[in-house]
Amino acid sequence: MDQLDDLLISIGIPKEEMAWTTRMTVLFVVLVVTAIVDYVCRNVVTKVIRRIVSKTETKWDDYLLNDNVLNNLWHLLLPVIVFFFIPAILHGLPTLEFYTSKVLLLYIIAMSVRLVCSILSGAYQGTLTHKGMENHPLKGLYQMLKLAIIFIGAIVAISTMLSKNPLTILTGLGAAATVLMLVFKDTILGLVAGIQLTLNNMLRVGDWITIPSRNANGIVREVTLTTVKVQNYDNTIITVPPYTLISESFQNWRGMQASGGRRVMRAINIDMNTVRFSTDAEISRFRQKGWLKEPDIDHNGTIVNLHVFRRYVERYISSHPKVLSKDMLLMIRQLDPTTQGLPVQLYFFTSETEWKSYETIASDIFDHVIAMVNEFGLRIFQSPTGADIAGLINISNNGNTLLRQ
């Protein structure tokens, strides 16, 4: 500064105008330097960095050094340069220098927070495309880190304005911890739940889940710090808090999809009045059609028609090309008799796990089974319908007419 004063005196600047002339000269030099630095950074350094990043094999630098990060970096660099020249520009004006320095510091803190958040955003985008990480619910963790950075920046900014130690500000906030916990209750619970869901691998984006208490049955589309978005199969979107998945039970179908087989467990009710021993003619017909094997006949030479039917259904399902009969359990069993008949349950696994294909295969199999029931002298139990009652009335009326005649 002394050399600058001597230079200005040598060119004829009066001493009474020296202070303002020196400040204006330094300010002009600083503005020129920052303009040159800004131009070089945005038009030269940015292009060089992009070229280097594009040639590397790893993709992480593409996300960590994206345009948003570089722009925030240049926004931070310029006020830092100006900040170091504030004492020279405002020399002799302590009050103005103090407040100008405070404003610049607040701007530098804000730009620093913005820069770190943009780096975190780039890292998050990188994890979405990284193999093995794309389905993990990392958005909640990203939001938590972003909130933490913003909180730290706010504490530093407040301490800068008050000229206090940041630890002193944190100590003062301890008294308001109860109020903060009430205000950020959902955020805190969501944070803890999100960590548990991630560490225990309980939930991923793209999983099919069912939450009976929330009427949710669909695909997980997004997991954030405070909500889990589920797209139901009717295309409605339902949001539930993450801590609901920890405090309540939910069903995740990922294991079924990964196993490659989906279970069918349905029953048809047989009218017990039709369950009987097969006649010799029926046994002969069963043998002729290949429905009856010799081991099925007991030592008395008798066979129950329901037994033949169950064996036939088991062989039919095991031979179906879309049924996993070798790798997974296949079973045709009787359940406890009810007032609605004798339930015969079909328990097997299909190779199709997608909903529509699964339902089509199951329906085709049951179509065949229901159609074959009468071939074995059996009848499916069905409560009387309006047509049955109308038929009984007609029979009764015809009988009464005959009696009168």
BANUMI-106662 format. One record per residue (C-alpha): residue in one letter; z, y, x. Coordinates in steps of 0.5 Angstrom, whole numbers, plus 500, padded with zeros to 3 digits. Layout:
<rs>
AZYX ...
</rs>
This chain:
<rs>
M500500500 D501505506 Q495503509 L491505502 D495511501 D493513508 L486511506 L486516500 I489522504 S483521509 I478522503 G482528501 I486526495 P492531494 K499528495 E501530488 E496525485 M497520490 A501515486 W497515480 T490514484 T493509488 R495505481 M488506479 T485504485 V489497485 L488496478 F481497479 V481492485 V485487481 L480487475 V474487479 V477481483 T479477476 A472478473 I469475480 V474469480 D473468472 Y465468473 V466463479 C471459475 R467458469 N460458472 V460455479 V467451479 T466448472 K459445473 V461442480 I467439477 R463436471 R458434476 I463430480 V467427474 S460425471 K459421478 T465417478 E466410475 T473411471 K472415465 W479417465 D477424469 D472425463 Y478426458 L483429463 L478434466 N474436459 D472443457 N478445453 V483443459 L478447464 N478453459 N485453459 L486453466 W482459467 H486462462 L492461466 L489463473 L487470471 P494473468 V497469474 I493473479 V495480475 F502478475 F503478483 F499485483 I504488477 P509491483 A503495486 I500497480 L506500477 H510502483 G515507481 L515506474 P521500473 T521500466 L514499465 E514494470 F519490467 Y516490460 T509489463 S512483467 K516480461 V509480457 L505477462 L510472463 L510470456 Y503469456 I503465462 I508460459 A504460453 M498458457 S502453461 V504450454 R497450452 L494447458 V499441458 C498440451 S490440452 I491435458 L496430453 S490431448 G485428453 A489423455 Y490421448 Q483421447 G482416453 T487411450 L483411444 T477408447 H481404453 K480397452 G486394449 M489400447 E485403441 N489399436 H496401438 P499407434 L500412440 K498418436 G506418434 L508418441 Y502423443 Q505428437 M512427440 L510429447 K507435444 L513437440 A517436447 I512440451 I512446446 F520446445 I521446452 G516452453 A520456447 I526455451 V523458457 A520463453 I527465450 S530465456 T525469460 M526475454 L533475455 S533474462 K538468461 N538461465 P534456460 L540451461 T545457457 I540457452 L540449451 T548450451 G547455445 L543450441 G548445442 A552448436 A546448432 A544441433 T547439426 V542444423 L536442427 M538434425 L537436418 V531440419 F527435423 K530429420 D524426418 T521427425 I527424428 L526418424 G519417425 L520418432 V525412433 A521408428 G514409431 I517407438 Q520401435 L513399432 T509400438 L514396443 N515390438 N507390437 M509390429 L503395427 R496397429 V491401427 G486397423 D491392421 W491389413 I498390411 T502389404 I508394402 P510391395 S515397394 R510402395 N504399392 A500399398 N495393400 G490395405 I488397412 V492402416 R488408418 E492412422 V500412424 T503419426 L510421427 T511422420 T506418416 V503412416 K496412412 V494406408 Q487405405 N488401399 Y482396397 D481401391 N479406396 T486410395 I490413400 I497412400 T502415406 V509412407 P514414412 P514410419 Y521408418 T520405411 L516399415 I523399419 S528399414 E524395409 S520389409 F512389409 Q507384410 N502384416 W496380415 R493380423 G496373424 M492370419 Q486374421 A487372428 S488365427 G481364423 G483361417 R486364411 R490359406 V489358399 M495355395 R493355387 A495350382 I491347376 N496344370 I494337367 D496335360 M501330362 N499326355 T492324359 V496321365 R495314364 F493307368 S485307369 T481301365 D477296368 A471299366 E474306369 I476303376 S469300376 R465306375 F470310380 R468305385 Q461305384 K461313385 G465312391 W471316388 L476310389 K478306395 E481299396 P487302399 D488307393 I489300388 D497298388 H499290389 N498289381 G491292381 T492298377 I491305379 V493311375 N487316373 L491322376 H492319383 V484317383 F483325381 R488327387 R484323392 Y477325390 V479332390 E482331397 R476328400 Y471333397 I475339400 S476336407 S468335407 H467342405 P463346411 K468352410 V474349410 L479348416 S481340414 K482338422 D485344425 M490346419 L494343413 L490340407 M494337402 I494336394 R500335391 Q504335385 L509340383 D515340378 P513338371 T513344366 T512346359 Q505348361 G503341364 L504338370 P501343376 V497340381 Q497344387 L491345392 Y493347399 F488348404 F485353409 T478357409 S474359415 E473365412 T478371412 E474377409 W477378402 K470377398 S468371402 Y475368401 E475369394 T468366393 I469360397 A476359393 S473360386 D467355388 I472350390 F476351383 D470351379 H468344381 V475341381 I476344374 A469341372 M471334374 V477333371 N474330365 E471325369 F477322370 G480322363 L484328364 R485334361 I487341363 F493344359 Q491350355 S495354350 P492354343 T487359342 G485363336 A479358335 D484352336 I488355330 A482356326 G480349327 L486346325 I486351318 N479348317 I481341318 S487342313 N483346308 N477340308 G483335307 N486338301 T479339298 L478331299 L485330296 R483334290 Q477330289 
</rs>
